[in-house]
């Protein structure tokens, strides 16, 4: 497993262990792949993820836009992934019913000294786009956290900082 994937999963694990919003809404999110600037994940849709008409709730997609945008920032070695300054999602078609798997790809489209920009695509099992979002984060104070790491260009190794496994 690459260092970038280990680190990104550790950041996701920290979201879950705080037992906040992410743990309540989508504790079964699985991070499959992480390379610097990109993360892919999936979510098996459960009954508690639905709206009143029986399909995945738009608020869940919005929350996942927020969280996956944060994880895209984490792929660059940021332990603290900043705070949201702007976020939005467009809904293309119903995203699924219980038992379906929602696939997510989050890309860090740009990062500077203060802001990070991401795009998140949501697809159904047939590979059809069901929603897409963007997420802008203030990362100005995040770049100096003691748990941050720097990866090799391909994300395979940590070249600066501590490479830990998930507890």
C-alpha positions as CSV (number, residue, x, y, z in Angstrom):
1,X,0.0,0.0,0.0
2,X,1.3,3.4,-0.9
3,X,2.3,6.0,1.8
4,X,-0.3,8.4,0.3
5,X,-3.1,5.9,0.7
6,X,-2.0,5.0,4.2
7,X,-1.9,8.6,5.2
8,X,-5.3,9.5,3.6
9,X,-6.9,6.6,5.3
10,X,-5.5,7.7,8.6
11,X,-7.0,11.2,8.1
12,X,-10.4,9.5,7.2
13,X,-10.0,7.3,10.3
14,X,-9.6,10.4,12.4
15,X,-12.8,11.8,11.0
16,X,-14.7,8.7,12.1
17,X,-13.1,8.3,15.5
18,X,-14.2,11.8,16.5
19,X,-17.8,10.4,16.2
20,X,-19.0,13.6,14.5
21,X,-21.1,14.2,11.4
22,X,-19.1,11.9,9.0
23,X,-19.4,9.0,11.5
24,X,-23.2,9.5,11.7
25,X,-23.9,10.0,8.0
26,X,-21.5,7.7,6.1
27,X,-19.4,5.6,8.4
28,X,-19.1,2.9,5.7
29,X,-17.2,5.1,3.2
30,X,-14.2,3.2,1.9
31,X,-11.1,5.0,0.6
32,X,-9.8,2.8,-2.2
33,X,-7.0,4.8,-3.8
34,X,-5.0,7.9,-3.0
35,X,-2.2,9.5,-5.0
36,X,-1.0,13.0,-4.5
37,X,-3.9,15.2,-5.7
38,X,-6.6,12.5,-6.1
39,X,-8.6,10.1,-4.0
40,X,-11.3,7.5,-4.9
41,X,-13.8,6.1,-2.6
42,X,-17.1,4.3,-2.5
43,X,-20.2,4.2,-0.3
44,X,-22.7,1.4,-0.1
45,X,-26.1,3.2,0.2
46,X,-28.0,2.3,3.3
47,X,-31.6,3.2,4.2
48,X,-30.5,6.0,6.5
49,X,-28.9,7.7,3.5
50,X,-32.2,8.2,1.7
51,X,-34.6,11.1,1.3
52,X,-38.4,10.7,1.6
53,X,-38.8,9.5,-2.0
54,X,-36.4,6.6,-1.4
55,X,-33.2,7.8,-3.2
56,X,-30.0,9.1,-1.8
57,X,-30.5,12.4,0.0
58,X,-28.9,15.4,-1.6
59,X,-27.6,16.5,1.7
60,X,-25.5,13.4,1.9
61,X,-24.0,14.2,-1.5
62,X,-23.2,17.7,-0.2
63,X,-21.6,16.3,3.0
64,X,-19.5,13.9,0.9
65,X,-18.5,16.8,-1.4
66,X,-17.1,18.5,1.8
67,X,-15.4,15.4,3.2
68,X,-14.0,14.1,-0.1
69,X,-12.7,17.6,-0.9
70,X,-10.9,17.5,2.5
71,X,-9.4,14.0,1.7
72,X,-8.2,15.3,-1.7
73,X,-6.2,17.9,0.3
74,X,-5.0,15.2,2.6
75,X,-3.4,13.4,-0.4
76,X,-0.9,16.2,-0.4
77,X,0.2,15.3,3.2
78,X,-2.0,17.7,5.1
79,X,-3.2,16.3,8.4
80,X,-5.5,19.3,9.1
81,X,-7.3,19.9,5.8
82,X,-8.4,23.4,6.4
83,X,-11.9,24.9,6.6
84,X,-14.5,25.4,3.9
85,X,-14.8,28.8,2.3
86,X,-17.1,27.8,-0.7
87,X,-18.8,24.6,-1.6
88,X,-21.4,23.5,-4.1
89,X,-22.9,20.5,-5.8
90,X,-24.9,19.9,-9.0
91,X,-27.3,16.9,-9.1
92,X,-27.5,15.2,-12.5
93,X,-29.7,12.2,-11.8
94,X,-30.8,10.1,-8.8
95,X,-27.8,8.6,-7.2
96,X,-29.1,5.3,-6.0
97,X,-31.1,3.2,-3.7
98,X,-30.2,1.0,-0.7
99,X,-27.7,-1.6,-1.6
100,X,-26.3,0.4,-4.6
101,X,-22.7,1.5,-4.5
102,X,-21.9,5.2,-5.1
103,X,-18.4,5.8,-6.5
104,X,-16.6,9.0,-5.8
105,X,-13.5,10.6,-7.3
106,X,-12.1,13.8,-5.7
107,X,-9.3,15.8,-7.4
108,X,-7.3,18.6,-6.0
109,X,-7.4,21.0,-8.9
110,X,-5.2,23.6,-7.3
111,X,-3.5,24.5,-4.0
112,X,-1.6,27.6,-2.9
113,X,-0.5,29.2,0.3
114,X,-4.0,30.0,1.5
115,X,-6.6,28.2,-0.7
116,X,-7.1,24.7,-2.1
117,X,-9.7,23.9,-4.8
118,X,-11.2,20.5,-5.4
119,X,-13.7,18.8,-7.8
120,X,-15.7,15.8,-6.8
121,X,-17.5,13.5,-9.2
122,X,-20.1,11.0,-8.1
123,X,-21.0,8.0,-10.3
124,X,-23.4,5.1,-10.1
125,X,-22.4,1.5,-10.7
126,X,-23.0,1.9,-14.4
127,X,-20.4,4.7,-14.4
128,X,-22.9,7.4,-15.1
129,X,-22.3,10.8,-13.5
130,X,-25.0,11.4,-10.9
131,X,-23.6,14.6,-9.3
132,X,-20.5,16.7,-9.1
133,X,-19.3,19.3,-6.7
134,X,-16.6,21.7,-5.9
135,X,-15.0,22.6,-2.6
136,X,-12.7,25.5,-1.8
137,X,-10.8,25.3,1.5
138,X,-8.7,27.8,3.5
139,X,-5.5,25.9,4.2
140,X,-3.2,28.7,5.3
141,X,-2.7,27.4,8.8
142,X,-2.8,23.8,7.8
143,X,0.6,23.7,6.2
144,X,2.5,23.7,9.4
145,X,0.9,20.9,11.4
146,X,3.3,18.5,13.1
147,X,1.5,15.4,11.6
148,X,1.9,16.7,8.0
149,X,4.1,14.7,5.7
150,X,5.6,15.1,2.3
151,X,5.3,12.3,-0.3
152,X,7.5,11.3,-3.2
153,X,6.0,12.5,-6.4
154,X,4.2,9.2,-7.0
155,X,3.0,9.0,-3.4
156,X,4.7,5.7,-2.8
157,X,7.0,6.9,0.0
158,X,7.0,9.5,2.7
159,X,10.1,11.7,2.2
160,X,9.5,14.0,5.1
161,X,7.5,13.4,8.3
162,X,6.4,10.2,10.0
163,X,4.8,7.3,8.1
164,X,2.4,5.6,10.5
165,X,-0.1,2.8,10.0
166,X,-3.7,3.1,11.0
167,X,-4.3,2.1,14.7
